[in-house]
Amino acid sequence: MKDMTIKEMERLHGRKKKPLMNISLKYKIAFFTALVALIPMVTLALLMIFFYSRAILERGNRQIEENIRIMSDRIAAVIDNGTVCSNNFTISASNYYNDRSIKKVTRESRILSEMTQDLLIYRGIDSIVFFDEEDFFIATDPAFYKMEDEITKCDYAMKLVGTNGITILMDAENNPMSSDENEVITLGKRVINTVTGEGIGYVFINMDKENLVKSAKSEISSYFLYDNEGFCLSDAYGDEILNSEELRAKLFEGQNSDFEYSGKTAHLKFGKGEDDSDSEFTKLMGAGERSAILSYDGSKYLIAKAEVPSYHWNLIGITNLNKFNVTDEEFKFIIGTTSAIAAVLLLLSIIISVTLVTKPLTVLHDGAEQIAEGDMSVRFHFKTRDEIGQLGRIFNYMTERNRELLIQVDEEAKKKREYELSLMQEQVKPHFLYNTLDIIIMLIEMNRSREAARVTQKLANYYKNSLSGSDEIVTVEREIQITRDYLDLQVMRYGDKFKYSFDIDEKIMNMHIPKMTLQPLVENAIYHGLKYKEDWGSIEISGKFIDDEKGAAIIVKDDGIGIKKEDLVVMQDVLSKGDIPEDAERKHFGVYSVDHRLRLYFGDGYGINIESEPGAGCTVTIPIPKNV
């Protein structure tokens, strides 16, 4: 864990947090600033659109309601003119037939003259047709003379029988007096003799349908006129959907429905009816006639319905709400422009505020990473006196204090290592020196001066290499030499107890190792392993290079009595902690000290490893990094 970098710790820590917590601070500030700013902006825009749409709908309702009343009154006025015309004609015709002094030719001439005058007097009258029961036929439009038989025998005349002179608005569908060039709407009346009450004939007042419904055409509104049988008298209009015969039928029937037209779906919904009596559109229209909304191809149409007074005809008006308000595009432009400017200003505000806040924080973050990685020279130079500037100065103070503490810790660690090395060197027990000197004296007394000289030289080399010099780290080659001198002296003393061997890879000879690493382990093998063995023993010291990542390993192996399992468990537990126990001076101090110093120099991953079986010896493995 000590070797883990700051970024690795951040990643490890970040996995335990919610995803939102892992987002960069500048994005958090930008997100919440945008959220706080956009909510009122969007709310304002929605409210404006809602109230604007509602105002447009109310305005459209009022206008179409007013227009449809004017239209229905106008149509009723034209039909009323036809009714008055038929009544006056009946009176005049009755007088002509009752005046016996007038010749038939003169009477017919006067009737034609009366009909011609009526065309001039009564607005909206297109033509008049009259025929009596004596097969007299007269019309203001010469084209009707070719249709005399068809007109005199049509259903219109049959329907007027027994009406006692009441003016009837005839069905518009299949009108015998209409043609492709001139479609008309007809009022029919049975002409009664005002004196005798007997029938004289039939008069048909024709009104030009185009003139009757032409006022129903406008840029934004269209009107459909239906007779009492549901026949639509209006022409086709510019909006595509208005040409749909299915729509016209549903408008007259007042049905809520969806239907296909030109491959697109149209939605028709009435506001006041059996299924929906309290809709928004009905409330806007009030308690009057039925209203409806039609949606088709992105456009909305407001629909209102009124009845032509006294005639049971229906007038339905449709207003395209998309075209109704000439300022709608301007309103959308204002909303869009305002929103775009607000969004740009908001973006600039976010960028500036985020930069002012997060840039110095980023500097602090990067500097803190450098400090955490061991660079204590980092200092922050913020000119501001705000919280971030104060935080930078606090960081500088903490960094300086940490630098001083690290220097102090390094010095104390160095002194501790020196103390441990000195203590270990003192552990080369005096009796080892005494015993070696006794051997030298004994050899001199036996006149074995050469052997005495060799032992003396070995002893001198050993103490020279192990005790002299201030180097804490030496090459493997020098450490092997110290250990070899020590083993030579011990073999001279215990020549009948053990032998030793070295097998060291040349690749690791120049690698470095703490001084006095192998000697304590060899000493431990002799005094705790081989000394108590009954037969001959051996110590094998081998070293091999593993790879660039793992470095090398030196192994000290003996075939002594080994370590008891319970003692081995205790030793391995102590070694895993990397500390020197309080009672180490009494037992296995050398082993614990070697492990502790390896960890101090190379890191926690470089402690020694001990394996042992009772009666089978002990193996100690020492890892060495490649580069120190």
Secondary structure, 3 states (H helix, E strand, C coil): CCCCCHHHHHHHHHCCCCHHHHCCHHHHHHHHHHHHHHHHHHHHHHHHHHHHHHHHHHHHHHHHHHHHHHHHHHHHHHHHHHHHHHHHHHHHHHHHHHCCCCCHHHHHHHHHHHHHHHHHHCCCEEEEEEEECCCCEEECCHHHHHHHHHHHCCHHHHHHCCCCCCCEECCCCCCCCCCCCCCEEEEEEEEECCCCCCEEEEEEEEEEHHHHHHHHECCCEEEEEECCCCCECCCCCCCHHHHCHHHHHHHHHCCCEEEEECCEEEEEEECCCCCCCCCHHHHHHCCCCCEEEEEECCEEEEEEEEEECCCCEEEEEEEEHHHHCCCHHHHHHHHHHHHHHHHHHHHHHHHHHHHHHHHHHHHHHHHHHHHHCCCCCCCCCCCCCCHHHHHHHHHHHHHHHHHHHHHHHHHHHHHHHHHHHHHHHHCCCHHHHHHHHHHHHHHHHCCCHHHHHHHHHHHHHHHHHHHCCCCCEEEHHHHHHHHHHHHHHHHHHCCCCEEEEEEECHHHCCCEEECCCHHHHHHHHHHHHHCCCCCCEEEEEEEEEEECCCEEEEEEEECCCCCCHHHHHHHHHHHHHCCCCHHHHCCCHHHHHHHHHHHHHHCHHHCCEEEEECCCEEEEEEEECCCC
